[in-house]
C-alpha cells in the first residue's frame, strides 16, 4: 500500500509527535522534585511498611525464642535458605519436646517471598526494614538467628531425662509386683497349681 502523505504531511506529523513529547517533558519540569540525601537521612528516611529487608527472630524479655522447631518455615522456603537444627529433650515434668539448637538463615539466597513468615504458627520470625546488606564476602550473609540453649539448660534437660528414665524403670519393676489375683492377673504360682 503506497504512502499517500506528502512531504509536508509527514513533517507535520513529526512536529506533532515532537510537541507531544515536549508536553510531557514540560509537565515533569514544573512538578516538585524530592531528592533523598542518602546516607545522611537514615534516621528520617521513610521505608514502606511492607518492605522485606532481613529475616530476624525476635526474643522475649527472658531472651527466649518463640520457635518450637516445627520446621514449617524450612519446608515452606523454596530456595532452602533456612536450616533448622533441633534435638529432643525431656522437660521437668517428664515430657519430651523438641528444642531449637540452631536456626541458620542464608540472606544471600533468600528471595524475600515471606512464605516462611506466613507458615510460622507462633510468629517466631519476621522481616524487618533493614536494607543495607552489602558485604564483601558471602559467608557473612549466613546468619544464626536464635539464641542457643546454655550449658546449664542442657545439663538440666539431661538430668530430667535421667530422672524420667529412673522413674520409668521403677514403674516397670513395680508393675509385676502390683499384679494381684484379685484384679484378673494370674501369678506364676497359680499357673503351676492349675
C-alpha positions in Angstrom: 0.0 0.0 0.0 1.6 3.2 -1.1 2.1 6.1 1.3 -0.2 9.0 0.1 1.2 11.6 2.6 3.1 14.4 1.1 6.4 15.8 2.3 4.6 18.5 4.4 2.1 16.0 5.8 5.0 13.9 7.1 6.7 16.9 8.6 3.5 18.0 10.3 3.2 14.5 11.9 6.8 14.8 13.1 6.2 18.2 14.7 3.0 16.9 16.3 4.8 13.9 18.0 7.7 16.3 19.0 5.2 18.6 20.7 3.5 15.7 22.5 6.9 14.6 23.9 7.7 18.2 24.9 4.4 18.5 26.7 5.2 15.5 28.9 8.7 16.9 29.5 7.4 20.4 30.4 4.9 18.8 32.8 7.7 17.0 34.6 9.8 20.1 34.6 7.3 22.0 36.7 6.4 19.2 39.2 8.2 19.4 42.6 11.2 17.1 42.9 12.2 15.3 46.1 15.8 14.5 46.5 16.8 12.0 49.2 20.1 12.8 50.8 21.2 9.3 51.5 23.0 8.2 53.7 22.6 11.4 55.7 18.8 10.8 56.1 19.0 7.3 57.6 17.1 8.4 60.7 14.3 10.2 58.9 14.1 8.0 55.8 10.7 6.6 55.0 10.6 2.9 54.2 7.3 1.2 53.2 5.5 -0.8 55.8 5.5 -3.9 53.6 9.3 -3.7 52.8 11.1 -7.1 53.4 14.7 -6.4 54.3 16.2 -9.1 56.6 14.7 -12.1 58.4 15.0 -11.9 62.2 13.9 -13.9 65.2 12.5 -11.7 68.0 13.2 -12.8 71.6 11.0 -12.1 74.6 12.2 -10.3 77.8 13.8 -13.5 79.1 15.9 -13.9 75.9 13.9 -17.0 74.8 12.8 -17.8 71.3 9.2 -18.5 70.3 10.4 -21.1 67.8 9.3 -24.6 68.6 11.4 -26.2 65.8 8.4 -27.4 63.9 10.3 -26.9 60.6 7.3 -25.5 58.8 9.3 -22.4 57.7 12.1 -24.7 56.4 9.7 -26.7 54.4 7.9 -23.6 53.0 11.2 -22.0 51.8 11.5 -22.5 48.0 15.3 -21.8 48.0 16.3 -23.8 51.0 17.7 -20.8 52.8 16.6 -21.9 56.2 18.1 -24.8 58.1 16.8 -25.8 61.5 18.8 -28.0 63.9 16.8 -29.4 66.8 17.0 -32.1 69.4 14.6 -33.9 71.6 14.9 -33.1 75.3 13.0 -34.0 78.5 11.2 -31.3 80.4 11.0 -31.1 84.2 7.6 -32.9 84.2 9.0 -35.8 82.2 7.5 -34.9 78.8 9.6 -34.9 75.7 9.8 -31.8 73.4 11.8 -30.5 70.5 14.4 -27.9 71.4 15.8 -25.5 68.8 19.5 -25.5 69.0 20.4 -23.6 65.8 18.4 -21.6 63.3 20.5 -20.9 60.2 19.4 -18.3 57.6 21.2 -17.5 54.4 20.4 -13.9 53.4 22.3 -14.3 50.1 20.0 -17.0 48.8 16.8 -15.5 50.2 14.3 -14.2 47.7 12.2 -12.3 50.3 9.0 -14.1 49.4 7.8 -14.2 53.1 6.5 -17.8 52.7 8.5 -18.8 55.9 6.9 -16.0 57.9 3.4 -16.9 56.7 4.0 -20.6 57.6 5.2 -20.0 61.1 2.4 -20.8 63.6 3.9 -18.9 66.5 5.1 -15.7 64.8 8.7 -16.6 65.8 10.2 -15.0 62.7 9.6 -11.8 60.8 11.1 -9.4 58.2 12.4 -6.0 59.3 13.0 -3.0 57.2 16.8 -3.3 57.2 18.0 -2.9 53.6 21.8 -2.2 53.8 23.0 -5.7 53.2 26.1 -5.1 51.0 29.1 -7.2 52.2 32.4 -8.2 50.8 32.2 -11.9 51.4 29.1 -14.2 51.0 30.0 -16.1 54.2 28.9 -13.1 56.2 25.3 -13.5 54.9 24.9 -16.8 56.6 23.4 -16.0 60.0 22.4 -17.8 63.1 19.2 -16.2 64.3 18.4 -17.9 67.6 19.9 -17.7 71.0 21.3 -21.2 71.6 20.5 -23.0 74.8 23.1 -22.6 77.6 25.2 -25.4 79.0 23.1 -25.1 82.3 19.9 -25.6 80.4 21.3 -28.6 78.5 22.6 -30.1 81.8 19.1 -29.6 83.3 17.5 -31.4 80.4 20.0 -34.3 80.8 19.1 -34.6 84.5 15.4 -34.5 83.6 16.0 -37.4 81.1 17.8 -39.4 83.7 15.1 -38.8 86.3 12.4 -39.8 83.8 14.3 -42.9 82.8 14.7 -43.9 86.5 11.0 -43.3 87.1 10.0 -45.4 84.2 12.4 -48.2 85.3 11.0 -48.2 88.8 7.4 -48.1 87.5 8.3 -51.1 85.2 9.8 -53.0 88.1 6.8 -52.3 90.4 4.3 -53.4 87.7 4.7 -57.2 88.2 4.7 -56.9 92.0 1.4 -55.0 91.9 -0.3 -57.7 89.9 -2.6 -59.4 92.3 -5.0 -62.4 91.8 -8.0 -60.2 92.6 -7.6 -57.9 89.6 -7.7 -60.6 87.0 -3.9 -61.2 86.7 -2.6 -64.7 87.3 0.7 -65.2 89.1 3.3 -67.8 88.1 2.4 -70.0 91.1 -1.3 -70.0 90.3 -0.4 -71.3 86.8 1.6 -74.2 88.3 -1.3 -75.2 90.6 -3.6 -75.4 87.6 
